[in-house]
């Protein structure tokens, strides 16, 4: 079994910063991409930032220059550093990863449970 657990969300004032973490655990052989999505109330889940196994990154236009995606390969943990936060960044943030199981050798698409980020004064 593979699990992704996000942490680091919370309430922050506009202009503030947060760092989200996504820890992958279980019988993991390898992780391909480790991406971040967000879903605001009444809206579809959208990609915020992506990081592939080669180190290439991709950001939604709305967060470019403010958010930075990174990963600690040794710890199987991904991060999303969010700076200059705006009220429109308020959403539940989800981690998504393609993970190959050590037990079955099968690849699976896994999601975390989400962490709430609220930007408000």
N, C-alpha and C positions, 0 to 999 in steps of 0.2 A: 504493500500500500504506500502511496505517496500523498503527502499533504503539503499544502502551501498555507502559511499563516502570515497575514499582514499585521503590522503594528505601526504605531507612530502617528495615527490620526488624532484629531482634536479640534478645539476651537482656537482660532488665531485671528488677530486683527488684520485688516487690510495693510499690505506692505510687509507683513511678517513672513516667517519661514517655518517650514516643517520638513522633516525627513521621514519618509515612509520606508519600512523594511518589509521584505518578503522572504521568509525562511522556508526552504524546502526540506522536508524530512521523509524518511522511509528508506526503502531498498532502492536506492538511486544508482544507476550506472553512469548516466550522463544527462545533462540538461542542454537543450538546444537554445531556443530563445527564452528570454524572460522579460515579459512586457507588462506595461501598466495601462489599465483602462479606467474610465470613470463613468458613473451614471448619476445624473442629476434627477431630482424628482420629476416624473412625468416625461422623461426623455430617454432615448435609446442609449445603451452603453456604447462608448466611443473610445477608440485608441488614443492614448495620451502620449506614450513614449514606448519605443521598441528598441531592443538590443539583441542582435543576433549573435550566434556563436563565434562569428568572425570579428566581433567588436564594432560592427556598423550600427549606427543609431539613426532613429527616425522620430521626429516629434510632430505633434499636431501644431498647426500654425499658431494657435491661440496660446501655446506655452513656450514657443521657441524663445531662447534667450533668458527664460526664467526658471525652467525645470531642467534637471540633469539626471539622466538614468545611468546607473552603474551596477557593478556586480562584483561580489567576492566569490571567485570560483572555488576556492578552498572551503569556504563555509556554506556553499550552495545557497547564498543569500543575495537577493537583489535589493536595490535601493532606488528611491526617487527623491531627490533633493528638490524642494519646491521653494523658490524665493519670490519676493515681490508678489505675494498672493493677493488675489482680487476676489470680491464677493462671487463673481461668476465661476470661480474655481470650486465653489461649494458642491460637493458630490460625495458619493461613496466610491472609493478607489479600490480597484481589484487588481490583483496580480495574476498573470497567466503565463504558464510555461509548458513547453513540450518536454516531457521527461521520459527517458528510457529506463524501464525497471530492470534492476539487477536480477530479480527473481525470475522474470518471464521473458526478458529481452524485448518485450513489446514497448512501443512508444505510446504515450497517452497524453491527452490534452487536459491539463489540470488548472483549476481556478481556486483562488483563495476565497475566504468568506467575506472579504471586504472590510474596509476601515473608513469611518466617516471623517470627512474633512469639512469643517464649517469656517468660512471666512466672514467675519462680521464684527462691527464695532459695537 
